[in-house]
Structures are given as structure tokens and as C-alpha cells.
Amino acid sequence: MPVNTTNDRRHQWRMIQIGFSVVTVIAGFVMPVFAQTPSRTSVAANVTQQPVVQSQPLTVRDWVNRPEMFGDWGGVRTSLADRGFNAQVSWTQFFQSAPSSENTRAWDYGGKLDFKMTQDLSKQGWEGVSATSHVEFRYGDVPLLAGGTLVPTTSALLFPENEGANAKVSSFYLSKKFGSSTLLEAGRFNTVDRYAKPFTGGEGLDKFGNLAFVMPPLYARTIPPVTEGVFFTAIKDLEPFVTVGLFESTDDGFFKNGATFLASVSVPHHLFPTPGHIGVTTTAGSIVANSLDQDPYVLLPPSDVPLVQESNAWTLDFTFDQYLWWDPVAKQGFGVFGMVGGSDANPSPIDVFGHFGVGGNSPIHRRSQDTFGAGYYFTGVSETLQDTLDPLIRLRSENGFEGYYNVAVTGWSKVTANIQFIDPFAVGSKTRSFFAVRWKLIF
């Protein structure tokens, strides 16, 4: 949705924010190597310093290097951690250029505040039990249906709602570990958070922006963004090996419109000296819906065409990731990834889906904390949906490319440049281009 240029105050405020962002980026490059390559002198000082040195004034170098802008919050963070409580607070802003009509473009601005908290209840005598929550607040504009695209281009601003100012407790659940090999979780889950892969996922805040790489739209009818349920995970070599879950198929209410069963296996392999995984996931739900029902994962054109409600939906997909370069000390590197899957095609609006790409930490010298990614995706529109809308709109598969580079300006300030080229799913639509700058601050 284009910015309302008639609101002068709002426009001026946005220009100030854009200017402040540019100044911050420039400042980051003026102090470049502070954030990632401390000098030998500073390393030696850290090794030999005595406790009394901690009372010395904070240096610019230390402030730039630390992972949070406000550090230890004056000792509060450490005090809370001693009691088992940890908090992560971040603010991400989005400045986006998107097509607003056939031949015009508009700038959109929006933002997201995320509060993630964990409490280790073993400190209170509940051995192996912890509580996790995520509170998110979004505001501003997001390019919805910009250029007639099916898959949203800016994932983070879709949740908890895709317009206006909205806040939501998107996850709140308890976890219980049985030894080191089994984990049981129950409560409310943010499934976009849970989709964490080496090169994809990232909630649209840290890696790719397009939903095709953040949370595959193949799951439109089986995995809602927020859901109540239970997950059971078998752990192998400190990584999830087998996961099974039972949860709501929609966020309409507590199991008000069906339940979804999920089973997933992720197998580490050693075909190469560097790490890699091969995985398979299947979901099956008892949802009652049709292929035209609106969903956060896909942007369907509104239609009054009556459709018979269908029950049950399923998906099956295969994934892989393989590091091409790996630093065993820092536990980071870059590599390739891919996914291909299919669904029931009705009530699911998508019958086949896939993405492939490359990503990870930057190979550029002294920029190892930067990250990058480039990927291609294809989304097949179900034949049922095509046949239904054929008198009104002729549909086809949607294809797109996304590339991003994330600059670690400091330890707590990340600036990402993102570009996308998409062939929309409406026959006859021109290739659309999207450009965005994302600025994340970690407090």
C-alpha cells in the first residue's frame, strides 16, 4: 500500500528515520573492522585484565563489539540470568520500494518489535523444565498484492496482522527435557519461529524476506502462523532428529477447525567433510476449507465464486542443506539448500512448491559476521483454483528470485539490502521488481 503523501508530519518523520538509517550505515563503515576484528592489543588486554578493570569507562570499541546495544542493562541482564531468565529485544525497520500499479512505484515503511523470553524453571526446582514466550508488535505498511504476486515479499510484517498497529503473544509454551535425547513441548507456538534451517527461516528478520524462504506457503492449509498444540522431539548429536506434533489447523479457536498431525525427520549426513542434512516432513489436517479461502501465506484475489468446502489437507516435502565451507571453531560457513514438495491441491491453493539457493556467512575477508543469500522459488497454483478463477483471471505458476546481503555494522546493528524479481501468478503479468532495506537493532 503506498505511503499517504498528504500526511506531511508522517512523511517528514519517515524521512528523518530514513536519514538516520543512512547515517548509521555510513558510521558503520567508518568503524568497519571494530565489530569483527578486535586488535591484538585489545585481545591481550581482555586476557590479562583484573576484575577492577571492569569499572573503567566503556570504550567505543567495546560498545561497537558487544552483541546488544545496551549491554548488561546496568547489571540487570546478569542478575536475571542468574535466576534463569533471559530476554532478547530487537527492533527492525523496513524501507521498501514496490510496484503500486502497472507503471508506478511507491515507498512503504513499517517496523517490528520482538520480545523473546525464556525462563529456566530448574532454578525454582523444576528440573529440566523451561518456559518460552514471544511477544511481537508490528506497525506501518507492507506491499500486499503489490504487482499481483501470490507469495508475500515481506514476511515479518505479515504477523501478527498484515496492516495497522498490532501486538500479540505469538508463543507461550512449556518444555520438558528428559535427559539429553528427548524434548516435550506444549502450549502456544509461533510456527514461523520454529521453521529454523541453516540457510532459510529467520522470521524475515535475519535472512531472506520472501515467505517462500521464510515459511514455505505449501503449509497454507495445515500449519497456521500461531497455533496451540504439543510437540515431541528426539534429539541426536544436539540436533532435532525426529519431531512429531499435534496442533490446531487454524487459529480460529482451540481446535475449532480441525487438527494437524506433523512428522519430520532430519538426518545429518557425512557425504562431505562439511556438515549437511537431508529431511522429510509430512503434515495431515482435518481442516474444512476451500482453495479460495484467504490465508497469511498466500495473497489470493478476492472472489465471490461459491466453492464446495473440502475436508482434510496434507503436504509432503523433502529438504536438503550442505555447507560448502565450514569453520569448525566459529561453527559457521556458507553452502547450498533446497526443498521440493506437494500437497492435496484442494483445499490447498498450492499443489507443488520448491526453492533452491545458496547462503550463509560472508566469505569476504574480515566480514565473517555478515551474511548473504540468493535463491529461486516456484509455486504451482492448484488446478482447482485455476479452473475456478478461469472465467475471471487466468493463472499460472509463480516464479521468483531473491538476493540479500546483511552487513554487521556493529555487533548489535544489522543492515540488509534485499532485491527480488517475481513473475506473478496471473497470466500476462510483467516481471515485478522489489527493493528493500532492513535495519535491525538488538537491545
C-alpha positions in Angstrom: 0.0 0.0 0.0 1.6 3.4 -1.0 2.5 5.9 1.7 0.0 8.6 2.3 1.8 11.6 0.9 -0.9 14.0 2.1 0.1 13.5 5.8 3.0 15.9 6.0 4.0 15.2 9.5 4.1 11.4 8.9 6.1 12.0 5.7 8.6 14.2 7.5 9.0 11.7 10.3 9.7 8.9 7.8 12.3 11.0 6.0 14.0 11.6 9.4 14.1 7.9 10.0 15.5 7.1 6.6 18.2 9.8 7.1 19.1 8.4 10.5 19.3 4.9 9.0 21.7 6.1 6.2 23.9 7.9 8.8 24.1 4.8 10.9 25.1 2.7 7.9 27.8 5.2 6.9 29.0 5.3 10.5 29.2 1.5 10.5 31.6 1.6 7.5 33.7 4.3 9.1 34.2 2.0 12.1 34.2 -1.2 10.0 36.5 -3.6 11.5 35.8 -2.8 15.1 32.8 -5.1 15.1 34.5 -8.1 13.8 38.3 -7.9 14.1 39.5 -6.7 17.5 43.1 -5.8 17.6 45.8 -8.0 19.3 46.2 -5.3 21.9 42.6 -5.4 22.9 42.6 -9.2 23.0 45.6 -9.3 25.2 44.1 -6.7 27.5 41.0 -8.8 27.9 43.0 -11.9 28.7 45.1 -10.2 31.4 42.7 -7.6 32.9 41.8 -7.9 36.5 38.3 -7.6 37.9 38.8 -4.0 38.9 39.3 -3.1 35.3 35.7 -3.8 34.7 34.8 -0.5 36.4 36.7 1.5 33.7 34.6 3.6 31.3 33.2 1.8 28.3 35.3 2.4 25.2 33.8 2.9 21.8 35.4 -0.3 20.6 33.8 -2.3 23.3 30.5 -0.7 22.7 30.7 -1.5 19.0 31.7 -5.1 19.5 29.2 -6.2 22.1 26.1 -8.1 20.8 23.5 -5.8 22.5 23.4 -2.0 22.3 22.7 -1.6 26.0 25.0 -4.4 27.1 24.2 -5.8 30.5 21.4 -3.3 31.2 23.4 -2.0 34.1 23.8 -5.5 35.6 20.1 -6.3 35.3 20.7 -8.8 32.5 23.2 -10.8 34.5 21.1 -10.7 37.6 18.1 -12.1 35.7 20.3 -14.8 34.0 21.4 -15.9 37.5 17.7 -16.6 38.2 17.3 -18.5 34.9 15.6 -15.6 32.9 16.9 -14.5 29.5 15.4 -11.8 27.2 16.1 -10.8 23.7 14.7 -7.5 22.5 15.0 -6.2 18.9 13.6 -3.5 16.6 13.6 -4.0 12.9 12.6 -1.3 10.3 11.7 -1.9 6.7 12.1 0.7 3.9 10.6 -0.8 0.7 10.2 0.1 -2.9 7.4 -1.9 -4.6 5.2 -1.5 -7.7 1.9 0.2 -6.8 0.4 -0.1 -10.3 1.4 -1.1 -13.8 3.9 1.7 -14.3 4.4 3.3 -10.9 6.2 2.5 -7.7 5.8 3.6 -4.1 7.9 3.6 -0.9 6.5 1.8 2.1 7.7 2.0 5.7 7.0 -0.4 8.5 8.6 -1.9 11.6 8.6 -4.8 14.0 9.4 -5.1 17.7 10.2 -8.5 19.1 10.4 -9.6 22.7 11.6 -13.2 23.3 11.9 -14.5 26.8 12.9 -17.9 28.3 12.8 -18.9 31.9 14.7 -21.9 33.2 12.4 -23.3 35.9 15.0 -25.7 37.2 16.2 -22.7 39.2 12.9 -23.0 41.0 13.3 -26.7 41.5 11.5 -28.0 38.3 14.3 -30.0 36.8 14.5 -29.9 33.0 11.5 -27.5 32.7 11.6 -24.2 30.9 9.1 -21.6 29.7 9.4 -19.7 26.4 7.4 -16.7 25.1 7.5 -14.4 22.1 5.6 -11.0 22.1 5.6 -9.2 18.8 4.4 -5.8 17.7 4.2 -4.6 14.1 3.2 -1.2 12.6 3.3 0.5 9.2 2.8 -0.5 5.6 3.6 -3.7 3.7 3.3 -4.4 0.0 0.2 -6.6 -0.1 -0.8 -7.8 -3.6 1.9 -5.4 -5.0 2.3 -6.2 -8.6 -0.2 -9.1 -8.3 2.2 -11.5 -6.5 0.9 -14.7 -4.9 3.6 -15.2 -2.2 4.2 -12.2 0.1 7.5 -10.4 -0.3 7.9 -9.1 3.2 7.3 -11.9 5.7 8.0 -10.2 9.0 5.3 -7.5 8.6 2.5 -10.1 8.0 2.4 -11.1 11.6 0.6 -10.7 13.9 -1.6 -8.9 11.3 -0.7 -7.5 7.9 -1.8 -3.9 8.5 -2.2 -1.3 11.2 -0.5 -1.4 14.6 -1.0 -4.8 16.3 0.6 -6.7 19.2 0.3 -10.4 20.1 1.7 -13.0 22.3 2.5 -15.4 19.5 4.1 -18.1 21.6 4.0 -19.2 25.2 4.8 -22.8 25.9 6.5 -25.1 28.4 9.3 -27.5 27.6 10.5 -30.6 29.5 13.8 -32.3 28.7 14.2 -36.0 29.5 17.9 -36.5 29.7 19.7 -35.2 26.6 17.8 -37.0 24.0 14.1 -36.2 24.4 12.1 -33.0 24.5 8.4 -32.5 25.1 6.8 -29.1 24.4 3.2 -27.9 25.0 1.3 -24.6 24.7 1.1 -21.9 22.0 3.7 -21.9 19.3 4.9 -19.3 16.7 5.4 -21.8 13.8 7.3 -19.1 11.8 9.9 -19.0 14.6 10.1 -22.8 14.6 10.9 -23.1 10.9 14.7 -22.7 11.5 17.0 -24.1 8.9 20.7 -23.4 8.4 20.1 -21.1 5.4 16.3 -20.4 5.4 13.8 -19.4 8.0 14.9 -16.4 10.1 11.3 -14.9 10.5 12.0 -12.4 7.7 14.3 -10.5 10.1 17.7 -12.1 9.7 17.8 -14.0 6.4 15.5 -13.9 3.3 12.5 -11.7 3.3 10.1 -13.5 0.9 7.9 -16.0 2.5 9.0 -18.7 0.1 12.2 -18.9 2.0 10.9 -17.9 5.5 7.9 -20.3 5.9 7.0 -22.3 2.8 3.5 -21.4 1.6 3.0 -25.1 0.9 1.8 -25.3 4.5 -1.1 -22.8 3.9 -3.8 -25.2 5.0 -2.0 -27.3 7.6 0.3 -25.1 9.7 -1.0 -21.7 10.8 1.4 -19.0 11.9 0.2 -19.3 15.5 -1.2 -22.5 17.0 -1.8 -24.4 20.2 -0.6 -28.0 20.5 2.1 -30.3 21.5 5.5 -31.4 20.0 7.7 -34.4 20.9 11.3 -34.3 19.6 14.0 -36.9 19.7 17.5 -35.3 19.8 20.6 -36.7 18.2 24.0 -35.0 18.4 22.4 -31.9 20.0 20.1 -31.5 16.9 16.4 -32.4 16.3 16.3 -35.8 14.7 12.6 -36.9 14.8 9.8 -34.5 15.6 6.1 -35.3 15.8 3.3 -32.8 16.7 -0.4 -32.4 17.1 -1.8 -28.9 16.9 -4.7 -26.7 15.5 -5.1 -26.5 11.8 -6.2 -22.8 12.0 -6.1 -20.0 14.6 -9.9 -19.8 14.6 -10.0 -21.1 18.2 -8.9 -24.0 20.3 -9.2 -26.9 17.7 -12.3 -25.2 16.3 -11.5 -26.1 12.7 -9.5 -29.3 12.7 -6.2 -30.6 14.0 -2.9 -31.2 12.1 -0.5 -34.1 12.7 3.1 -33.4 11.8 6.0 -35.8 11.4 9.5 -34.7 10.5 12.9 -36.4 10.2 16.2 -34.6 9.8 19.2 -36.8 9.2 22.7 -35.4 9.4 24.9 -36.9 6.7 28.7 -37.0 6.1 29.0 -37.3 2.4 31.5 -34.4 2.6 33.8 -33.1 5.3 31.4 -30.2 5.9 28.0 -30.6 7.7 24.8 -31.3 5.9 21.2 -32.6 6.4 18.5 -34.4 4.5 15.0 -34.1 5.7 11.4 -35.1 5.1 8.3 -33.6 6.6 4.6 -34.6 6.2 1.5 -32.9 7.6 -2.1 -34.1 7.6 -5.0 -32.0 8.9 -8.8 -32.3 9.3 -9.4 -28.6 8.3 -12.6 -27.8 6.4 -11.9 -25.1 3.8 -11.6 -24.4 0.0 -8.8 -23.3 -2.2 -10.1 -19.7 -2.3 -10.1 -19.1 1.5 -7.7 -16.3 2.4 -4.5 -17.2 4.2 -1.5 -15.3 5.6 0.9 -17.4 3.5 -0.6 -16.5 0.1 -2.3 -13.4 -1.3 -5.3 -14.6 -3.2 -7.5 -12.2 -5.3 -10.9 -11.6 -3.6 -13.7 -13.6 -5.3 -17.4 -14.2 -4.7 -17.3 -17.5 -6.6 -19.1 -20.1 -4.4 -17.0 -23.2 -3.7 -17.8 -26.5 -2.0 -16.0 -26.9 1.3 -13.4 -29.7 1.3 -12.2 -31.5 4.4 -8.7 -32.7 5.1 -5.4 -31.5 3.7 -1.9 -32.9 3.5 1.6 -32.0 2.5 4.8 -33.9 1.8 8.2 -32.3 1.3 11.9 -33.1 1.1 14.7 -30.7 2.1 18.5 -30.6 2.0 21.3 -28.3 3.1 25.0 -28.7 2.6 27.8 -26.5 3.7 30.5 -25.9 1.1 32.8 -24.2 3.6 32.7 -24.6 7.3 34.7 -23.1 10.2 34.5 -25.7 13.0 35.7 -23.2 15.6 33.2 -20.5 14.9 30.5 -23.0 13.8 29.6 -21.1 10.7 30.1 -21.1 7.0 28.2 -21.0 3.7 26.5 -23.6 1.5 23.6 -24.7 -0.6 20.0 -25.6 0.2 16.8 -26.8 -1.4 13.2 -28.0 -0.9 10.6 -29.6 -3.1 7.1 -30.7 -2.0 3.5 -31.2 -2.9 0.0 -31.0 -1.4 -3.6 -32.2 -1.8 -4.3 -29.2 -4.1 -7.8 -28.6 -2.7 -8.4 -27.1 -0.2 -4.7 -26.2 -0.5 -4.3 -23.4 -3.1 -0.8 -24.6 -4.0 -0.1 -28.1 -5.4 3.7 -28.1 -5.8 6.4 -25.9 -4.3 10.1 -25.7 -4.3 13.1 -23.4 -3.7 16.8 -23.7 -4.2 19.7 -21.4 -3.3 23.0 -20.5 -1.6 23.6 -18.6 1.6 25.4 -18.4 4.9 28.2 -16.3 6.3 30.1 -14.0 4.0 33.4 -15.3 2.5 34.7 -11.7 2.3 37.9 -11.2 4.3 37.2 -9.7 7.8 33.5 -9.7 7.2 32.7 -13.2 8.5 29.8 -11.8 10.6 28.0 -10.6 7.5 25.5 -13.0 5.9 24.2 -13.4 2.4 21.7 -15.4 0.4 20.4 -15.9 -3.1 17.5 -18.2 -4.1 14.9 -19.1 -6.7 11.4 -20.4 -5.9 8.5 -21.7 -7.8 4.9 -22.0 -6.6 2.4 -24.1 -8.5 -1.2 -22.9 -8.3 -3.6 -25.8 -7.8 -5.7 -26.8 -10.8 -8.9 -26.4 -8.8 -8.1 -22.8 -8.1 -7.1 -22.2 -11.7 -10.4 -23.7 -13.0 -12.4 -21.8 -10.5 -11.0 -18.4 -11.5 -10.5 -19.1 -15.2 -13.5 -17.0 -16.3 -12.2 -14.1 -14.3 -8.4 -14.5 -14.2 -6.1 -16.9 -15.9 -3.5 -18.3 -13.5 -0.1 -19.9 -13.8 2.8 -20.9 -11.6 4.6 -18.1 -9.9 8.4 -17.9 -10.0 10.8 -15.6 -8.2 14.3 -14.8 -7.3 15.6 -13.1 -4.1 19.1 -11.9 -3.1 20.2 -10.2 0.1 23.4 -9.1 1.9 23.3 -8.5 5.6 26.0 -6.1 6.9 27.0 -6.4 10.6 27.6 -2.7 11.1 28.2 -3.4 14.8 27.5 -6.4 17.0 24.0 -5.0 17.6 23.2 -3.2 14.4 22.5 -5.2 11.2 21.6 -3.6 7.8 20.3 -5.7 5.0 19.9 -4.8 1.3 17.3 -7.0 -0.4 16.2 -7.3 -4.1 13.5 -9.6 -5.6 12.3 -10.3 -9.2 9.0 -12.1 -9.5 6.9 -13.4 -12.3 3.4 -13.1 -10.8 0.8 -15.9 -11.0 -1.6 -14.0 -13.2 -1.1 -14.8 -16.9 0.1 -11.7 -18.8 1.6 -10.0 -15.8 5.0 -8.4 -16.2 8.0 -9.3 -14.1 8.0 -7.2 -11.0 11.0 -5.9 -9.0 11.1 -5.2 -5.3 13.9 -3.5 -3.4 14.1 -3.1 0.4 16.5 -2.1 3.1 16.1 -3.7 6.5 17.7 -2.3 9.7 17.7 -4.4 12.8 18.8 -3.1 16.3 19.4 -5.5 19.1 18.9 -4.1 22.6 
